[in-house]
Amino acid sequence: MREIDLQTERKTQLVEITREVEAALNGVNGASAALVFVPHTTAGVTINEHADPAVARDFEVALERIVSEDWPWEHIEEGEENAPTHIRAAFMGPSVVVPIRDGNLALGTWQGIFFCEFDGPRERRVYVTTLS
């Protein structure tokens, strides 16, 4: 298993990590897929279009609107008023699996892997491992 360390800059931020995942897989032979996992309850990972950065920003805004900060949340801890961030993370999910073909991620032409921050800015970690 390899680790990718990230520093996010905003409360809600999608960060493309495709190149970092590819680098983590460098030198791995005989794998059929890569598992990308986020070990955080207020962050996630997804695959979507990476050609236009506006797509990531649209995701950020949409998730903030779909799961509003001003609901009557019950999970409220002093200094950690982050109930909506848990819900947003659950929508995105903690992992993705990408097939490996000829030693490379078998992503579509427009696809990229995105780390999804919902409680930043923070230092975060992503685990990358292979499946046989």
WOFENBEL-V321284 format. One line per field, one symbol per residue. phi: phi as a letter, one per 40 degrees, with the letter a starting at -180 (. if undefined). psi: psi as a letter, one per 30 degrees, with the letter a starting at -180 (. if undefined). burial: + if it has 9 or more other C-alpha atoms within 8 Angstrom, else -. A space follows every 50 residues. Layout:
BEGIN
phi=???
psi=???
burial=???
END
This chain:
BEGIN
phi=.bbbbbbcbbdbacbcbdcccdcccdgcbgcbabbbbbcbcbaaaabacb cbdccccccdccccccbccccccccbbdgbcbdccccdccccgcabbbcb bfgbccccdccacbcbcbaccacbbbbbbbbc
psi=klkkkljlflekkkjkgeeeeeeffkfkkgkflkkjkjhkfglaklkakf ejffeeeeeeeeeeeejkfglikfijkkfhigefeeeeeeeelfllkklk khglkhllegklkkkjkfhaklklkkkkllk.
burial=--++---+--++++++++--++-++-----++++++++---+++++++++ ----+++-++--++--+--------+-----+++++++++-+++++-+++ --+-+-+--++++++++++++--+++++++--
END
